[in-house]
Amino acid sequence: MAQAPTATSPEKLQTLLSKRGKDLPGPRVGDPRKSAELISFYAGFPDPASLPAREVADATVRAMEKDGSWALQYGNSTGYQGLVDVLLAKLKRDQGIDARRENVLITAGGSQALALVLDAFVDWDDTIITEAPTWMGAVRAFKNVGAQPVSIPVDEQGTDVEALERELVRLQGEGIRPKLIYVISNFQNPSGISTTRERRERIAALAQEYGTLVLEDDAYYDLRYGGEFISPIYTLDDSGSTMYLGTFSKVMGAGMRLGWLIAPPEIIQKLAVLKIDGGTNVFGSHVAAEWVPDHLIAHVERLKGIYRHRRDLMLEALERHMPEGTTWTKPDGGFFIWVTFPDGVDTTRMLPQARERGVEFLPGSACYMNGEGGNALRLSFSFASDDQIDPGIRVIGEIAKGELLESGTP
């Protein structure tokens, strides 16, 4: 019997790969099971103990008893209508978004929604505008499609709209119309900062004025621990220029792989054609449609208590253990705190040292399109247990202090 080949010739592979395939970065890392072996501040994994396994099991039984044969069948390309209707009710109640069925596309998490939008709108070398820093998944997604990014800083009030307008004016002068503006409006990943209402209104107005689209990523909307509700950009835009992306990953369970995009019908129709999966997680959609109406509100309140407490523990630990001159954000919600060290600290160089001591985090450079952020890192407080937070932050602080001593920084 012939032995199955274990590798392909590199030369052959290079001649056959697409342009996108040739330009791919290194493999993704991120495995909750492996992270559970460490004190992990690395990824936005939900708290394992809070996942509603028993409630989901009960909802599964109800879904199978009610409509089991269809739950196990292929589905509608835009999503199971039972879940769509449940989602529309949730969005109207919580986000103030008044949408219809034709405005909804159910996706395999928010990441598929982003990928479909890029597939529909962005050709190789097209210009897109993105916050800096931004979600590392978006960084990879933009690189995967060959987008030319224009980065807009994030400050304590969110997206810098003055910088955004300057770049739009500059691009217009060069004859370039960016395909979209990507904004994480609430508890931004990785900074934890929320964009103010005034700036959201300005983003919507600028998109309309310069003939582009806004892709509003609001994955952490439900997880607010302080501050006032801020209307989504989607509700502040009367021109149809904004698409709204959300997910059940952070509140019901990431393994459900259920997200959504809210957009004008003509956009939803095009994305549904690109989406060739036979219906997103039809089985899970039936289960979610049973679970959400009875459990979502109470479960979100429970999560707020868990994550608020962990955020506070981490902020207190940062005060105790970080070297002088270090700054960090104080988020009103979400999963993340952004830490900036004095010059002389290289967080990519710090990471292997931290892992040797049983701790992991995300280096800041992973959140920039151009590799900036070398002296910054993102900390997630969602996955590590309460009693791991202080020891983990102490390790990071000790390594950072060592980096500063080696660099000669006072």
N, C-alpha and C positions, 0 to 999 in steps of 0.2 A: 504493500500500500504506500502510495506516494505521501511524503510528509508535507503538510500544509505550509506554505510560505509564511514567515513571521515578519517580513519587512519588504518594502518596495524600494527599488533602486532610487536614490535621491535624484539622479539625472532624469530618469523617466518621470518621476513625480513632478519635477519642475517644468517639464515640457507640457504636461497635461493640466496643471492647475490653472484656474482662472486668475485674472489679475487680483481679484479679492482674495483668493486662496493663497497666492504668493505673498501678499502683504500682511497676512495675519500675524498678530503678536504671539507671544508664548502662550502655553496652555493656561487656562483659568485655574485658580486654586480656590478652595472654599468647600469644606466638607464638615457639616455640623458634628458628625461622629468623631472626626479627628480633633476638631476644635474643643469638643467636650473633654478631651484628655488634658487640656491646658486651661489656664485662666485666659479666656478668649474675649478680647475687646475688638476682634478683627472685623466681623461681619454683622449685618443687621438681621441675625437669626432671632426669631421670637423666643421668649422664655419657654423652655421645654415643659416645665411643670404647669404652665398656664394653658396649654393647648387643650381644647375642649373635647377630648377623646370620647368620653362617655356620652355627651350630648350629641356628638356627630354620629356615634354608633346608633343611638336611638333614632336620629333623623334618617339614617340610612335604612333602617327597618321600615319606617313610615314611607319613605320614598319608594322602596321596592314593593310594599304592599299596595300602594296607591297607583303606581305607574311603572312597575318594574320592567315590563317588556320594552317600553320605549326608553327607559333609562339605560338599557344595555344595547341600544341601537345607535346607528349613525344619527347625527343631528343637523339642525339648521346651521348654515355657515355663519350667521350673525349671533347665534346663541340660543339656548333653550328658553323659550318664551316665558315659562314659569319663573325662571331666575331673572329674566329681563324685567318683568313686572315687579318683582320684589325689589330689585335694584332701583327702579324708577321711584318707587315709594320711599326708599331710604334716602336717595339723593334729594328729593323734594323736601323731606322732613329735616334732614341734617345739613345739607350743603346749600339749600335754597335753589337747587337746579331743577327747573321745570322742563323736562325733556319728554320725548315720545319714543315709542318702540323703534321708529326708523332712525333715531339718533344714536342707537346703542349697538356696540359690537362687543361681545364677550370674548375675552382672549385668555391665553395661557399665562396669566400673571401680567403685570404692567410691562414687563420686558418684551413680550410678544407685541403688545400694542405699539411700543416704540419702534420695534423692528419693522412692523408693517407700515407705519407712517414713513419711515426712512425708505423702505422699498418703493413706496408709491410716489414719493416726492423728490428724492435725492439721487441724482446721477453722480458718477465719479467726477470729483473736482468741483462739485457744486458747493456753494457757501452756505453754512449754517451759523447761527449765533447761539452761544451757550454761556451759561454762568461759569465763573472760575473762582474757586474750585466747584466741581460738580460730581455727580454720582459716577463711580468708576465703571458701572455697567454702561452708562451713556458714553463715556470716553471710548470704551471698546466698540460700541455700536457705531459711533461716528467714524472711527478708524476703519471698521469693517466695510463700510460703504464708500470709503475714499472721500469723505466730506472734507472741505476746507473750513476749519473752525475759526470763528472770530470770538475771542473770549471777552466776557464782560465781568468786571469784578463784583464780588458780593461784599457789602459792608454791614454794619450793625442794623441797617434798615432793609436789607435784602438786595435785590438786583439794583445796581447803580444805573438808574435810568438816564442820567446825564451822559454817562459813558456810552450807553446804548444808543442814544440819539446821535452822538458824535460819530459812532461807527456806521450807523445807517446813512448819515449824510455823506461820509467818506465813500462808502460803497456805492451809493447812488452816483456820486461824481465819477466813479470808475466804471459806471455802466453795469454794476452788479446788483441784482436783487436777491437777497438771501432767501432760501427756501423756507426757513422757519426759525423761530426764536424758542429755545428750550429753556423752560423755567420750572424750578421746583419751588412752589409758592409757600408751602408751610413746612417749617422745621427742616430746612433744606439739608439734603444729604450731599456733602458731609458736614456742613457748618452748624446745622441746627437752627439757623436763623430763618425767620419768616419775613417775607416782603410785605411792607405796609400797604394799606388800602390805596393811599395816594399814588404809590408807585405802580400798583397793579392797574389802576385806571390809566396811568401814563403808558404802560406797556401795551395795553389794548389799543390806545389811541395811536401809538407809534406804528404798531403792526398794520392798522388800517391805513394810516397815512402813506406808508412805504410799500404797501401791497404785498405783505408777507403774512405768514400764519404764526400763531403762538401754539406751542405744545406745552400745556400746563400739566406737570406731573405732581399729583397730590396724594402720594401713597400713604402718607402719615396723617391725613386729615383728622381721623377720629381720635388720635392719641394726643390730645391737648391737655397739659397739666397746669397751665396758668395762662394769664393774658386773655385778651378779648377775641371772640370770633371775628375772622376777617373773611369777607365774601370772596369766593373764587374769582379769578380773572374771567372765567367763562360767563359768570353772571353779570359782569361789568362790561361786557363786550356785546354791543347790539348789531355788529356787522357780520357775524358768522365767521370771524377770523380765528377763533380760539377752539382748540381741541382739548378735552379734559380727560386725563388718564388717572385711573385709580385701581385699587386691588383689595382683595380679601386676605392677602398673604400675611399682613401684619396683625390682623385681628381674629380671623377664623383659623388660619393655618397655611403656611407657605406651601405645604405639600398638596393642597387642593389645586394649586396652579389656576386660580381664577382671578382675572382682572377685567378691566373694561376700558373702552374709549367712548366718549360722548362727543359727537361731531355732527356737522350738517349731513343730511341724508346722502348727498352726492359723494361725499368722502367715504362714508360708511359703505356704500355700495361698491366703490372701487377696492377698498381694503378687504371686503368680503370675498371678492374674486381672487385676490392675491392669497387669501388664507385657504389653503388646500388640505386642511387637517380632518375633514369630515365631521366637523363640529367640535368645539373645544370641550374637553372633559365632560361629555354629556352626562355620564353617571354622577360625577361630582357636582355638576350643576343642579341635578335633581335633588341631591342631598342638601346642598347649600340653600336651595329654595325652601326646603322644609326647616332648616336650622335658623336662618336669618330672622324671620318674623318673630319667633318666640324667644330667641336667645341673644341676639346681637347687642342690644342696648345694655343689658345687665353684664354681659361679658366684657364689653368695652369699659364699663365702669370699673370692673375688677382689674383689667389691664392697666388702667390709669393709675390705680393705687400701687400696683407692683412697680411700674416703670417710673413713676414720680419718686418713689422711695429710692430706687437705684440711681436715678439721676442725682438726687440729693447726696447720697453716699459718695458718688464719684466726685461731685463738686467739692465736698468736704475733704476727700482724699487728695485731690489736686492741690488744695490750699496747704495741706500738710507736707506734701512730698516733692512738689515741683521746684526746680532751681529758680533762683531770683531772675526776674526778667521774662519769665514765661507767662503767656496770656492764654485764655481759653474762653469759649463762648458759654453762655448760660441759657440753654434752649427752653422754650415754653412747652415743648412737646417732642414727639419723635423718639429716635433711638440714639442720637449722636451728639458728641461734644468735639469741637475742633480745637486742637492745642497747637500753639505756635511758640517755638523755643527761640532763644537768642541765636544770632549768627554763630556758627561754629558747631552746631548740632546737625547731624545728617541722620534722619530717621530711617532711611533705607539701610544704612550701615548699622543702626541700632537694632533692627528687627532680628537678625540671627542671634545676637547676644540675648535678646529678650526671650526668644524661643528656647535657647539653651537653659534658661532659668524658668521655663514653664509658662511664659506669658506671650501673647501675640496681639498685634494691633495692625492698623492699615497705614503705611507710610503716605504722607501727603502727596507725593508725586504721582500716585495712582489716580488722583482726582483732578489732574490737569492734563490738557491736551498736549502741552509742550514740555512736560517734565518739571515744571516749577514745583514749589511746595516742599523743597528738600528739608527744610527745618520745621515742618509741620507734620501732624499725624491726626488721624480720625480715631476716636474711641467710641465703641458701641457699649452702652450700659444695659442692653436688653438680654444678653445671653449668659453672662457670668452671674453666679449666685451672689447674694448679698455679702456673704462672708469672704468672697474672693476679691471683691473690688479693692479694698484698701491694700492688701498684700500685692496685688497686681500693679496698682498705681505706684506703690513704693518701689518696686523693681524698675519700672520705667523711669521714675525720677532719679534713681541711683545711676542708671546707665547714662541718662542725659547729663547728669553732673560730671560723670567721668568723661563724656565727650567734650564738655566745656573745658575741663582741666587739660585734656590732651591738646585742644586747639589753642590754649593759652588765653581764652576769653576770661576776663576778670569776673 
